[in-house]
C-alpha cells in the first residue's frame, strides 16, 4: 500500500488511500470529549506523561465539530498538566470508512449469567428470556441491553429517554458486578462472541450502537456517555509523534508558531506503515498504523 505525506506550516498531512490524516496542535479549550473520564486511568496517564515528558500519540478529532473520537483521557491529562494545546489527528468523521462500533462487556465467572441477572434484579431492571437477540432492538426503549450466555439469551429493559441514559444503566450493572468482586472486561463485538463460543468467557453483555450524530450532539452539549460506550474503527492512525510538554505549555509561542515547530519536527522523522492487525506495544490495531521513527 502506498502513502504520501505533505505539509503546510500548520498541519502535517498523511494521504491514506481511504482518508487524509491531518496532524496539528489545537487549543485544548476547543476540543470536546464524548465519554466520561475514569479518575484511576487519568492519574496513571498523568504519571506516565510526566515521567517521559511528552505526549506519545495524538488524539483523533473530527475536523468539523472538534469532537474527540479517541483520546478522552489524554485531553483530561494535558489539561491537568497545564497544557495550552493538544496534538490531534483530524479526520473527516462523515467518511463512510470511519465506523462506530461497540464494546461488549464480558465475564469469565462460571455462573456469570446468574450474576448479571442478579445485578439486573437488584437494580430494578427487568429481563426477558428470548430465543435470540436482534441487536437492532438494543437502544430502542425499553430495551437498553441484552445478555448472551452459553445457551440462553435475555433482553434487559428499563425506562430511558435517550442512549446516554441507556448507557448509564449499563454502567450501573457494571458497577454492581464490580462491587461484588466480579471482573468485567471489554471486547469488540466479534471478539466477545468468539470468546463465548470458545468457552473463554461465560457471558456477554451486549450494548446499543451509537450513531455519529448521537456522539457529536452529546459532546457539543457538554454531556458525556459512560466509559467504553463507543469504539471508533478508523482506516488509519498515526502513532509516536512524541510532542514535548514544553511545546504544549509554552505561553510565549502562538498556536501558529507551535504548529510550525511540530510540523518541522515531524518532517525530520521517517514514516513507517504497519498494516491492520499489527500488534504494537501489546495492543492489536484493527487499522493501518503510521509510526514516526
PAZAPA-4460 file (N, C-alpha, C; in steps of 0.05 Angstrom, whole numbers, plus 32768, in hexadecimal, padded with zeros to 4 digits):
% residues 293
    n_x    n_y    n_z   ca_x   ca_y   ca_z    c_x    c_y    c_z   seq   type   mol
   8011   7FE8   8000   8000   8000   8000   8012   8019   8000     1      X     A
   800D   802B   7FEE   801D   8043   7FEC   8010   8059   7FFD     2      X     A
   8021   806B   8007   8016   8082   8015   8027   809A   800E     3      X     A
   801B   80B2   800F   8029   80CA   800A   8025   80DD   8022     4      X     A
   8038   80EE   8027   8034   8102   803C   803A   811D   8031     5      X     A
   802E   8131   803D   8032   814D   8035   802F   815E   804E     6      X     A
   8037   8177   804C   8035   8188   8064   8032   81A5   805C     7      X     A
   8026   81B4   806E   8025   81D1   806D   8032   81DB   8087     8      X     A
   8031   81F4   808C   803D   81FE   80A5   802C   81F5   80BE     9      X     A
   8013   81EE   80B9   8002   81E8   80D0   7FFA   81CB   80D3    10      X     A
   7FFD   81BA   80BE   7FF6   819E   80C0   8009   818C   80B0    11      X     A
   800B   8174   80BA   801A   815F   80AB   8005   814B   80A2    12      X     A
   8004   8146   8088   7FEE   8136   807D   7FF8   811C   8072    13      X     A
   7FEC   8106   807B   7FF1   80EC   8070   7FDA   80E4   805E    14      X     A
   7FE0   80DE   8045   7FCB   80D8   8032   7FC7   80B9   8030    15      X     A
   7FB6   80AF   8041   7FAF   8093   8040   7F9C   808E   8029    16      X     A
   7F9A   8076   801F   7F89   8071   8008   7F6B   8075   800F    17      X     A
   7F64   8074   8028   7F47   8077   802F   7F40   8092   803C    18      X     A
   7F54   80A0   8047   7F4F   80BA   8052   7F69   80C8   8059    19      X     A
   7F68   80E3   805B   7F7F   80F2   8063   7F81   80F4   8081    20      X     A
   7F99   80F2   808B   7F9F   80F6   80A8   7FAE   8110   80AB    21      X     A
   7FA2   8123   80B8   7FAD   813E   80BA   7FB7   8142   80D7    22      X     A
   7FD1   8143   80DB   7FDC   8145   80F6   7FE4   8162   80FC    23      X     A
   7FDA   816C   8113   7FE1   8187   811C   7FDB   818B   8139    24      X     A
   7FE0   81A3   8143   7FDA   81AA   815E   7FC1   81BB   815F    25      X     A
   7FB1   81B7   8174   7F98   81C6   8178   7F97   81D1   8194    26      X     A
   7F89   81E8   8196   7F83   81F3   81B0   7F73   81DE   81C0    27      X     A
   7F7D   81D7   81D7   7F71   81C1   81E6   7F55   81C8   81EF    28      X     A
   7F4E   81E2   81EF   7F33   81EA   81F7   7F1F   81E6   81E1    29      X     A
   7F29   81E0   81C9   7F18   81DE   81B2   7F12   81C2   81A8    30      X     A
   7F17   81AE   81BA   7F10   8192   81B3   7EFC   8188   81C7    31      X     A
   7EEB   8175   81BE   7ED4   816D   81CE   7ED4   814E   81D1    32      X     A
   7ED6   8145   81EA   7ED6   8128   81EF   7EB9   811E   81EF    33      X     A
   7EB5   8104   81EA   7E9A   80F8   81EA   7E97   80E1   81FD    34      X     A
   7EAC   80DA   820B   7EAA   80C4   821F   7EB6   80CE   823A    35      X     A
   7EAB   80C3   824F   7EB4   80CB   826A   7ED1   80C3   826F    36      X     A
   7EDD   80D2   8282   7EF8   80CD   828A   7EF9   80BB   82A3    37      X     A
   7F0A   80A7   82A3   7F0D   8095   82BA   7F25   809F   82CA    38      X     A
   7F21   80A8   82E3   7F37   80B4   82F3   7F50   80A3   82F5    39      X     A
   7F4D   8089   82F9   7F65   8078   82FC   7F75   8077   82E2    40      X     A
   7F67   8075   82CB   7F75   8075   82B2   7F82   8090   82AC    41      X     A
   7F75   80A5   82B4   7F80   80C0   82B0   7F9A   80C4   82BF    42      X     A
   7F99   80BD   82D9   7FB1   80C0   82EA   7FC9   80B0   82DF    43      X     A
   7FC3   8098   82D7   7FD8   8086   82CC   7FE4   8093   82B2    44      X     A
   7FD3   809E   82A1   7FDC   80AA   8288   7FED   80C3   828E    45      X     A
   7FE4   80D3   82A1   7FF2   80EC   82A9   800F   80E4   82B2    46      X     A
   8011   80D0   82C3   802B   80C8   82CC   803D   80BF   82B5    47      X     A
   8031   80B0   82A2   8040   80A6   828B   804A   80BD   827A    48      X     A
   8038   80D0   8274   8040   80E7   8263   8055   80F8   8271    49      X     A
   8052   80FC   828B   8066   810C   829A   8081   80FE   829A    50      X     A
   8081   80E4   829C   809A   80D5   829E   80AB   80D6   8284    51      X     A
   809D   80D7   826D   80AB   80D7   8253   80AE   80F4   8249    52      X     A
   809D   8106   8251   80A0   8122   8249   8093   8129   822E    53      X     A
   8084   8116   8223   8077   811C   8209   805D   810C   8206    54      X     A
   804C   8115   81F4   8035   8105   81ED   803C   80F3   81D5    55      X     A
   8039   80DA   81D8   8042   80C7   81C4   8030   80C7   81AB    56      X     A
   8016   80C4   81AF   8003   80C1   8199   7FEF   80D8   8198    57      X     A
   7FE8   80E1   8180   7FD4   80F6   817E   7FB7   80EC   8184    58      X     A
   7FA6   80FD   818D   7F8A   80F6   818E   7F7F   80F5   8171    59      X     A
   7F68   80E8   816D   7F5B   80E8   8153   7F43   80FB   8156    60      X     A
   7F41   810E   8143   7F2E   8124   8145   7F1E   8127   812B    61      X     A
   7F04   812B   812E   7EF3   8131   8117   7EFA   814E   810E    62      X     A
   7F03   8151   80F5   7F0C   816B   80ED   7EF6   8180   80EC    63      X     A
   7EDD   8178   80E9   7EC7   818B   80E7   7EBD   8194   8102    64      X     A
   7EB8   8181   8114   7EAC   8188   812E   7EC0   818B   8145    65      X     A
   7ED9   8180   8140   7EED   817F   8155   7EE5   816D   816C    66      X     A
   7ED4   8159   8167   7ECD   8145   817A   7EE3   812F   817A    67      X     A
   7EEC   8128   8192   7F01   8114   8195   7EF6   80F8   8190    68      X     A
   7F01   80EA   817D   7EF8   80CF   8177   7F08   80BA   8186    69      X     A
   7F21   80C0   818C   7F32   80AF   819C   7F46   80BF   81AB    70      X     A
   7F48   80BB   81C5   7F5C   80CA   81D5   7F50   80DC   81EB    71      X     A
   7F39   80D4   81F6   7F2C   80E4   820B   7F3F   80E9   8222    72      X     A
   7F4C   80D4   822B   7F5E   80D7   8243   7F77   80E7   823D    73      X     A
   7F80   80E7   8224   7F97   80F8   821D   7F8F   8116   821E    74      X     A
   7F77   811C   8216   7F6D   8138   8219   7F6D   8140   8236    75      X     A
   7F61   812F   8247   7F5F   8136   8263   7F7A   8137   8270    76      X     A
   7F8C   8125   8269   7FA7   8125   8274   7FB7   813F   826D    77      X     A
   7FB6   8147   8254   7FC4   815F   824C   7FB9   8178   8259    78      X     A
   7F9E   8178   825D   7F92   818F   826C   7F9D   8190   8288    79      X     A
   7F9E   8179   8295   7FA8   8177   82B1   7FC5   8180   82B2    80      X     A
   7FD4   817A   829D   7FF0   8181   829D   7FF6   819E   8294    81      X     A
   7FE0   81AD   828F   7FE3   81C9   8289   7FEA   81CF   826C    82      X     A
   7FE4   81BC   825A   7FEB   81C0   823D   7FD6   81D3   8231    83      X     A
   7FE0   81E4   821F   7FCF   81F7   8211   7FC4   81EB   81F7    84      X     A
   7FD2   81D7   81ED   7FCB   81CC   81D3   7FCF   81AE   81D3    85      X     A
   7FC3   81A0   81C0   7FC3   8183   81BF   7FC9   8179   81A3    86      X     A
   7FDA   8165   819F   7FDE   8159   8185   7FC6   8149   817C    87      X     A
   7FBD   814D   8163   7FA6   813E   815A   7FAA   8136   813D    88      X     A
   7F9D   8120   8136   7F9B   8117   811A   7F7E   811B   8112    89      X     A
   7F7B   812E   8100   7F60   8135   80F6   7F58   8122   80E0    90      X     A
   7F3E   811A   80E1   7F33   8109   80CC   7F17   8113   80C4    91      X     A
   7F0E   810B   80AD   7EF3   8111   80A4   7EE1   80FC   80B0    92      X     A
   7ED3   8103   80C5   7EC2   80F0   80D3   7EAB   80E6   80C2    93      X     A
   7EA3   80F6   80AE   7E8D   80EE   809D   7E95   80D8   8089    94      X     A
   7EAF   80D2   8087   7EB8   80BE   8075   7EAB   80A3   807B    95      X     A
   7EA2   8095   8067   7E96   807A   806B   7EAA   8066   8075    96      X     A
   7EC4   806C   8072   7ED9   805A   807A   7EDE   805B   8099    97      X     A
   7ED2   806F   80A6   7ED4   8070   80C3   7EBB   8064   80CF    98      X     A
   7EBE   804E   80DE   7EA7   803F   80E8   7EA5   8041   8106    99      X     A
   7E8D   8043   8110   7E89   8043   812D   7E80   8027   8136   100      X     A
   7E90   801B   8147   7E89   8000   8152   7E84   8002   816F   101      X     A
   7E81   7FEB   817C   7E7B   7FE9   8198   7E91   7FDA   81A7   102      X     A
   7E92   7FDF   81C1   7EA1   7FCE   81D3   7E8E   7FBD   81E3   103      X     A
   7E8D   7FA3   81DE   7E7C   7F91   81EE   7E8B   7F8A   8208   104      X     A
   7E7B   7F87   821D   7E86   7F80   8237   7E86   7F61   8239   105      X     A
   7E9D   7F56   8242   7E9F   7F39   8244   7EA7   7F30   8260   106      X     A
   7E9D   7F19   8269   7EA2   7F0E   8283   7EAC   7EF1   8281   107      X     A
   7EBF   7EEA   8291   7ECB   7ED0   8290   7EC2   7EBD   82A6   108      X     A
   7EB4   7EC7   82BB   7EAC   7EB7   82D1   7E99   7EA0   82C8   109      X     A
   7E9B   7E8A   82D5   7E8C   7E72   82CD   7E6D   7E77   82CE   110      X     A
   7E64   7E87   82E1   7E48   7E8D   82E4   7E42   7EAA   82DB   111      X     A
   7E50   7EB3   82C6   7E4E   7ECF   82BD   7E32   7ED7   82B6   112      X     A
   7E23   7EC7   82A8   7E08   7ECE   82A0   7DF7   7ED4   82B8   113      X     A
   7DF8   7EC2   82CC   7DE9   7EC6   82E5   7DF1   7EDF   82F3   114      X     A
   7E0A   7EE5   82F3   7E14   7EFD   8301   7E0A   7F16   82F4   115      X     A
   7E09   7F17   82DA   7DFE   7F2E   82CC   7DE0   7F31   82D1   116      X     A
   7DD2   7F1B   82D0   7DB5   7F1B   82D5   7DAF   7F25   82F1   117      X     A
   7DC0   7F1D   8304   7DBC   7F26   8320   7DC0   7F44   8321   118      X     A
   7DD5   7F4E   8313   7DDA   7F6B   8313   7DC3   7F7B   8307   119      X     A
   7DB8   7F6F   82F1   7DA1   7F7C   82E3   7D89   7F7E   82F6   120      X     A
   7D84   7F68   8304   7D6D   7F67   8317   7D72   7F7B   832E   121      X     A
   7D8A   7F7C   8338   7D91   7F8E   834E   7D8C   7FAB   8347   122      X     A
   7D92   7FB2   832E   7D90   7FCE   8325   7D73   7FD5   831D   123      X     A
   7D61   7FC2   831D   7D45   7FC7   8315   7D40   7FC6   82F8   124      X     A
   7D53   7FBC   82E8   7D4F   7FB8   82CC   7D41   7F9D   82C8   125      X     A
   7D37   7F99   82B0   7D2A   7F7F   82AA   7D38   7F71   8294   126      X     A
   7D35   7F56   8293   7D42   7F46   827E   7D2E   7F33   8273   127      X     A
   7D30   7F2D   8259   7D1E   7F1A   824C   7D2F   7F06   823D   128      X     A
   7D29   7EED   8242   7D37   7ED7   8234   7D2C   7ED6   8217   129      X     A
   7D3E   7ED7   8204   7D35   7ED7   81E8   7D45   7EC1   81D9   130      X     A
   7D3A   7EBA   81C1   7D47   7EA5   81B1   7D61   7EAF   81A5   131      X     A
   7D61   7EC8   819C   7D79   7ED4   8191   7D78   7EF2   8195   132      X     A
   7D8F   7EFF   8191   7D91   7F1C   8195   7D95   7F2B   817A   133      X     A
   7D83   7F3E   8175   7D85   7F4F   815E   7D93   7F69   8167   134      X     A
   7DAC   7F6C   815F   7DBC   7F83   816A   7DB0   7F9E   8162   135      X     A
   7DA0   7F9F   814D   7D93   7FB8   8145   7D7E   7FC2   8159   136      X     A
   7D75   7FB0   816A   7D61   7FB8   817F   7D6F   7FC5   8197   137      X     A
   7D89   7FC2   8199   7D97   7FCD   81B0   7D98   7FEC   81AE   138      X     A
   7D8F   7FF9   81C2   7D8E   8016   81C2   7D73   8021   81B9   139      X     A
   7D61   800F   81B3   7D45   8017   81AC   7D35   8012   81C5   140      X     A
   7D2B   8028   81D3   7D1D   8024   81EC   7D07   800F   81EA   141      X     A
   7D05   7FFE   81FF   7D14   7FFF   8218   7D2D   7FED   821A   142      X     A
   7D35   7FE2   8203   7D4C   7FCF   8203   7D66   7FDF   8201   143      X     A
   7D76   7FDE   8216   7D8F   7FED   8216   7DA8   7FDB   8213   144      X     A
   7DA5   7FC1   8216   7DBC   7FAF   8214   7DB1   7F92   8211   145      X     A
   7DC3   7F80   820E   7DBC   7F63   820C   7DD2   7F53   8218   146      X     A
   7DCB   7F3B   8220   7DDE   7F29   822D   7DDE   7F0E   821E   147      X     A
   7DF6   7F06   8216   7DF9   7EEC   8208   7E0A   7EDA   8218   148      X     A
   7DFE   7EC3   8221   7E0E   7EAF   822E   7E15   7E99   821B   149      X     A
   7E1E   7E82   8225   7E26   7E6C   8213   7E0E   7E61   8203   150      X     A
   7DF7   7E5E   8211   7DDF   7E53   8204   7DC6   7E63   8209   151      X     A
   7DC9   7E7B   8214   7DB2   7E8C   821C   7DB6   7EA9   8212   152      X     A
   7D9F   7EB6   820C   7DA0   7ED2   8203   7D8B   7EE2   8212   153      X     A
   7D91   7EFA   821A   7D7F   7F0B   8228   7D7F   7F28   821D   154      X     A
   7D68   7F34   821B   7D66   7F51   8216   7D64   7F5F   8231   155      X     A
   7D71   7F76   8235   7D70   7F84   824E   7D62   7F9E   824A   156      X     A
   7D4E   7FA3   825C   7D3C   7FBA   8257   7D3C   7FCD   8270   157      X     A
   7D38   7FE6   8269   7D32   7FFB   827D   7D2B   8015   826E   158      X     A
   7D1F   8027   827B   7D19   8041   826E   7D32   8051   8269   159      X     A
   7D34   805D   8252   7D4A   8070   824C   7D40   8082   8236   160      X     A
   7D4A   809B   8237   7D41   80B0   8224   7D53   80B2   820B   161      X     A
   7D6D   80AA   820F   7D80   80AC   81F9   7D96   8098   81FE   162      X     A
   7DA8   8096   81EA   7DBD   8082   81EC   7DD2   8088   8202   163      X     A
   7DD4   80A1   8209   7DE6   80A7   821F   7DDC   809B   8239   164      X     A
   7DC1   809C   823D   7DB5   8090   8255   7DB7   8071   8253   165      X     A
   7DB4   8067   823A   7DB6   804A   8237   7DD2   8040   8240   166      X     A
   7DE7   804F   8238   7E02   8048   8240   7E07   804C   825E   167      X     A
   7DF8   805F   826A   7DFA   8062   8287   7DEF   8049   8295   168      X     A
   7DDB   803D   8289   7DD0   8024   8294   7DE5   800D   8292   169      X     A
   7DF2   800C   827B   7E07   7FF8   8277   7E1D   7FFC   828C   170      X     A
   7E24   8015   8291   7E39   801C   82A4   7E31   8012   82C0   171      X     A
   7E18   8016   82C7   7E0E   800C   82E1   7E11   7FEE   82E5   172      X     A
   7E0B   7FE0   82CF   7E0F   7FC2   82D0   7E2C   7FBC   82D5   173      X     A
   7E3E   7FC9   82C6   7E5B   7FC4   82C9   7E64   7FCA   82E6   174      X     A
   7E5B   7FE1   82F0   7E63   7FE9   830B   7E59   7FD6   8320   175      X     A
   7E41   7FCC   831C   7E35   7FB9   832F   7E45   7F9F   832F   176      X     A
   7E4D   7F96   8317   7E5D   7F7D   8315   7E78   7F81   8322   177      X     A
   7E85   7F98   831C   7EA0   7F9D   8327   7E9F   7FA0   8345   178      X     A
   7E89   7FAB   8350   7E87   7FAD   836D   7E85   7F92   837A   179      X     A
   7E7E   7F7E   836B   7E7D   7F62   8375   7E95   7F52   836C   180      X     A
   7EAA   7F61   8365   7EC4   7F55   835D   7EC2   7F44   8344   181      X     A
   7EB0   7F4B   8332   7EAE   7F3D   8318   7EBD   7F4E   8304   182      X     A
   7ECF   7F42   82F6   7EDF   7F50   82E2   7ED0   7F53   82C8   183      X     A
   7ECF   7F6B   82BE   7EC1   7F71   82A4   7ED6   7F7C   8291   184      X     A
   7ED8   7F6F   827A   7EEC   7F78   8265   7EDD   7F81   824D   185      X     A
   7EEB   7F8F   823B   7EDF   7F9A   8222   7EEB   7F8D   820A   186      X     A
   7EDA   7F85   81F7   7EE4   7F78   81DE   7ED4   7F84   81C7   187      X     A
   7EDF   7F82   81AF   7ED0   7F89   8197   7EB9   7F76   8193   188      X     A
   7EA6   7F7D   8183   7E8F   7F6B   817F   7E98   7F4F   8176   189      X     A
   7EA8   7F4E   8162   7EB1   7F35   8157   7EC2   7F24   816B   190      X     A
   7ED4   7F32   8178   7EE5   7F24   818C   7ED5   7F19   81A3   191      X     A
   7EC1   7F29   81AC   7EB0   7F20   81C2   7EA3   7F06   81BC   192      X     A
   7E96   7F04   81A4   7E88   7EEB   819D   7E9B   7ED4   8196   193      X     A
   7EB2   7EDB   818C   7EC6   7EC6   8186   7ECF   7EBA   81A1   194      X     A
   7ED4   7ECB   81B4   7EDD   7EC0   81CE   7EC7   7EB1   81DD   195      X     A
   7EAE   7EB9   81D8   7E97   7EAA   81E4   7E96   7E8F   81D7   196      X     A
   7E98   7E8E   81BD   7E97   7E75   81AE   7EAD   7E61   81B6   197      X     A
   7EC5   7E6D   81BB   7EDC   7E5C   81C3   7EDD   7E56   81E0   198      X     A
   7ECA   7E61   81F0   7EC9   7E5B   820C   7EDC   7E6B   821D   199      X     A
   7EE8   7E80   8211   7EFB   7E91   8220   7EEC   7EA3   8233   200      X     A
   7ED4   7EAC   822B   7EC2   7EBC   823C   7EA8   7EAD   823F   201      X     A
   7E99   7EB3   8254   7E80   7EA5   825A   7E67   7EB5   8253   202      X     A
   7E6A   7ED0   8251   7E53   7EE0   824A   7E5C   7EFA   823D   203      X     A
   7E4B   7F04   822C   7E50   7F1D   821D   7E38   7F30   8222   204      X     A
   7E3F   7F49   822B   7E2A   7F5D   822E   7E2C   7F6F   8216   205      X     A
   7E17   7F6E   8205   7E17   7F7D   81EC   7E0C   7F99   81F1   206      X     A
   7E19   7FAD   81E5   7E12   7FC9   81E9   7E08   7FD5   81CF   207      X     A
   7DF8   7FEB   81D0   7DEE   7FF7   81B8   7E03   8006   81A8   208      X     A
   7DFF   8007   818E   7E11   8015   817C   7E09   8032   817A   209      X     A
   7E1C   8044   817C   7E17   8061   8179   7E1C   806A   815D   210      X     A
   7E0E   807F   8154   7E13   808B   813A   7E27   80A2   813D   211      X     A
   7E32   80A9   8127   7E45   80C0   8127   7E36   80DA   8130   212      X     A
   7E1D   80DC   8128   7E0C   80F3   8130   7E08   80F3   814E   213      X     A
   7E02   80DC   815A   7DFF   80DA   8177   7E18   80E4   8185   214      X     A
   7E2F   80DB   817B   7E49   80E2   8188   7E4F   80FF   8186   215      X     A
   7E4D   810B   816F   7E53   8127   816B   7E40   8139   817B   216      X     A
   7E27   8133   8179   7E13   8144   8187   7E17   8143   81A6   217      X     A
   7E1C   812B   81B0   7E21   8128   81CD   7E3A   8137   81D6   218      X     A
   7E50   8134   81C7   7E69   8142   81CE   7E66   8160   81CD   219      X     A
   7E59   816A   81B8   7E57   8187   81B5   7E44   8193   81CA   220      X     A
   7E32   8182   81D5   7E20   818C   81EA   7E2E   818D   8206   221      X     A
   7E47   8183   8207   7E55   8183   8220   7E50   816B   8231   222      X     A
   7E41   8157   8226   7E3C   813F   8235   7E4E   8128   822A   223      X     A
   7E4F   8113   8239   7E60   80FC   8231   7E52   80E2   8235   224      X     A
   7E5A   80CE   8225   7E50   80B3   8228   7E61   80A5   823E   225      X     A
   7E58   808E   8247   7E68   807E   8259   7E81   8074   824B   226      X     A
   7E95   806D   825B   7EAE   8063   8251   7EAA   804A   8240   227      X     A
   7EB9   8048   822A   7EB7   8032   8217   7E9B   802F   820A   228      X     A
   7E90   8046   8203   7E76   8046   81F5   7E7B   8043   81D7   229      X     A
   7E91   804E   81CE   7E97   804D   81B1   7EB2   8040   81AA   230      X     A
   7EB3   8035   8193   7ECC   802A   8188   7ECD   8033   816B   231      X     A
   7EE0   8046   8166   7EE2   8050   814B   7EF7   8040   813B   232      X     A
   7EEE   8036   8125   7F00   8028   8112   7F07   803B   80FC   233      X     A
   7F20   8044   80FB   7F2A   8057   80E8   7F3E   8049   80D6   234      X     A
   7F3D   804F   80BC   7F4F   8040   80A9   7F6C   8041   80B0   235      X     A
   7F75   8057   80BC   7F91   805A   80C3   7F95   806F   80D9   236      X     A
   7FAB   806C   80E7   7FB1   8081   80FB   7FCF   8083   80FF   237      X     A
   7FD9   809B   8107   7FF5   809F   810C   7FFC   809A   8129   238      X     A
   8014   808F   812E   801E   808A   8149   803A   8096   814C   239      X     A
   8041   809A   8165   805C   80A2   816D   8065   80BD   8161   240      X     A
   8053   80D0   8162   805C   80EB   8159   806C   80F9   816F   241      X     A
   8069   80EF   8188   807B   80F7   819E   807E   8116   81A0   242      X     A
   8069   8124   81A8   806A   8141   81AA   8071   8149   81C6   243      X     A
   8087   8158   81CA   8090   8160   81E5   807B   8171   81F4   244      X     A
   8079   816D   820E   8067   817D   821E   8070   819A   821D   245      X     A
   8089   819F   821A   8093   81BB   8219   8086   81CA   8202   246      X     A
   8082   81BD   81EB   8075   81CA   81D4   8057   81CE   81DA   247      X     A
   804B   81BB   81E8   802F   81BC   81ED   8028   81D1   8203   248      X     A
   803C   81D8   8213   8038   81EC   8229   8042   8208   8222   249      X     A
   8053   820A   820E   8061   8223   8209   804E   823B   8203   250      X     A
   804D   824D   8216   803B   8265   8214   8047   827A   8201   251      X     A
   8061   8279   81FC   806D   828D   81EB   8068   8288   81CE   252      X     A
   8062   826F   81C7   805D   8269   81AB   803F   826B   81A4   253      X     A
   8038   8275   818D   801D   8274   8184   8016   8258   817A   254      X     A
   7FFD   8252   8177   7FF5   8238   816D   8002   8233   8152   255      X     A
   8002   8247   8141   800E   8244   8126   802C   823E   8128   256      X     A
   803A   824B   813A   8057   8246   813D   805C   822A   8148   257      X     A
   804B   8221   815B   804E   8206   8166   8049   81F1   8150   258      X     A
   8035   81F6   813F   802F   81E4   812A   8046   81E2   8116   259      X     A
   8052   81F9   8110   8069   81F9   80FD   8080   81E7   8108   260      X     A
   8085   81EA   8122   809A   81D9   812F   8093   81BC   812E   261      X     A
   8079   81B5   8133   8071   8199   8132   8074   818E   8116   262      X     A
   806B   819C   8102   806D   8193   80E6   808A   818E   80DE   263      X     A
   809B   81A1   80E6   80B8   819E   80DF   80C4   8186   80EC   264      X     A
   80BC   8180   8105   80C6   8169   8113   80BC   814F   8106   265      X     A
   80A3   814E   80FE   8098   8136   80F1   80A5   8131   80D6   266      X     A
   80AB   8146   80C7   80B7   8144   80AD   80D3   8137   80AE   267      X     A
   80E0   8139   80C5   80FB   812E   80C9   80FA   8110   80CE   268      X     A
   80E2   8106   80D5   80E0   80EA   80DC   80D9   80D8   80C4   269      X     A
   80DF   80BE   80C7   80D7   80AB   80B2   80BC   80A0   80B9   270      X     A
   80AB   809D   80A5   8090   8093   80A9   808E   8076   80A1   271      X     A
   8087   8065   80B3   8085   8048   80AE   8068   803F   80B0   272      X     A
   805F   8031   809B   8044   8027   809A   8043   800A   80A4   273      X     A
   8032   8006   80B8   802D   7FEB   80C2   8010   7FE3   80BB   274      X     A
   800C   7FCC   80AF   7FF1   7FC4   80A5   7FDE   7FBE   80BC   275      X     A
   7FC4   7FC0   80B5   7FAF   7FB9   80C9   7FB4   7F9D   80D4   276      X     A
   7FAF   7F9B   80EE   7FB4   7F81   80FC   7FCF   7F80   810A   277      X     A
   7FDF   7F94   8106   7FF9   7F95   8113   7FF7   7F98   8131   278      X     A
   8008   7F8B   8140   8009   7F8E   815D   8020   7FA1   8164   279      X     A
   8019   7FB7   8171   802D   7FCC   8177   802A   7FD2   8195   280      X     A
   8040   7FCF   81A4   8040   7FD4   81C1   8029   7FC4   81CF   281      X     A
   8025   7FAB   81C6   8012   7F9A   81D3   7FF5   7F9E   81CA   282      X     A
   7FF0   7FB0   81B8   7FD4   7FB5   81AE   7FD2   7FAD   8191   283      X     A
   7FBC   7F9F   818B   7FB7   7F99   816E   7FA6   7FAF   8162   284      X     A
   7FB0   7FBA   814D   7FA1   7FD0   813F   7F91   7FC5   8127   285      X     A
   7F78   7FCC   8127   7F66   7FC3   8111   7F6B   7FD3   80F7   286      X     A
   7F7A   7FE9   80FA   7F7E   7FFB   80E3   7F9C   7FFC   80DB   287      X     A
   7FA2   8008   80C4   7FBD   800D   80BC   7FC9   8021   80D0   288      X     A
   7FE2   801F   80D5   7FEF   8031   80E8   8008   803D   80DC   289      X     A
   800A   8058   80DE   8022   8066   80D5   8033   806D   80EE   290      X     A
   804B   8063   80EF   805D   8068   8105   8073   807B   80FD   291      X     A
   8076   8090   810D   808C   80A3   8108   80A5   8099   8117   292      X     A
   80BB   8096   8108   80D3   808B   8113   80EA   809F   8111   293      X     A
***
